[in-house]
Amino acid sequence: MRYTLRQLEYFVAAGEAGSIRHASERLSISQPSISTAISHLELELNVQLFVRHHAQGLSLTSVGRTLLREAKNILAMAESLHSVAAEETDQVRGRLSVGAMITLAPMVMPALAYSFRLDYPSVDIRQFASNHEWLTEKLKQAELDLAITYDLEMPPGIEFVPLASLPPHVVVSTDHPLAGRSSVSLAEIAHEPMIFLDLPLSRQYFNGLYEREGLQPNIYARSAEQAVVRTMVANGYGYSLANVRPRSNMAMDGKTVVRVKLSGDHRPMVMGMAMRQETRKSRLLEHFCDHCRASISDDDIPGMSPLE
């Protein structure tokens, strides 16, 4: 065999990212190293794997798409050798690809992965953040081993294990008239300008809170970026609804927001683990699931303030 697993890994990264630069950032490897690996594979296999677009990245050729699937299978089989050896020697090692809902990832994932690796330093955890639909699709394609997300729509073949409930609350600026209140109802704020966190499926959840009370939010602005929503709220553009409770009340520009309890009976978001339904999980994945159960509960969530 005149090519290496490392070269296959670089090819897969470039194929999934659609760009040498993005693959380089994902793997923390120089762009020339990835380009050289792809060129070697194309020469060795006597095929063209990509069509190069000037300043627009790469697109896989027909044979490139076929070989990408096979390369991923080869890498998965190679990785399974570690798992088999680890189980035989009672070790926990290998690589996990873990995704997280974009609203949860900055608070939860770094601390969760770091604490796990303190106990199992031979484990490599690759972290990804995106919306719920992207995460479940990557789980189905076996590109993620586990996702920390909400109890939103789960496609067939994906199981969800609940860990903690996150009730909705109101977020306002420090000089907002409601900032000093202990609680506020949807009816009291529905007429005010709202900064709407607009993510797939999440938007149905937030709209549903108003619909169940026969109300209509007065949406002033929408953003899929939680940081943008918080910064607009901190600058007095309007209020927002949220489920996550960052420990810091500071927005990205240094201004602050205030969290106010939302009165009434509202369905919380349930945070948990989404995984493929399999008859047997790897030893590594089982240990990480146990770590998630021990680390995430209604009483304590990494990176979040306690529920008041």
Disulfide bonds with the S-S distance in Angstrom:
none
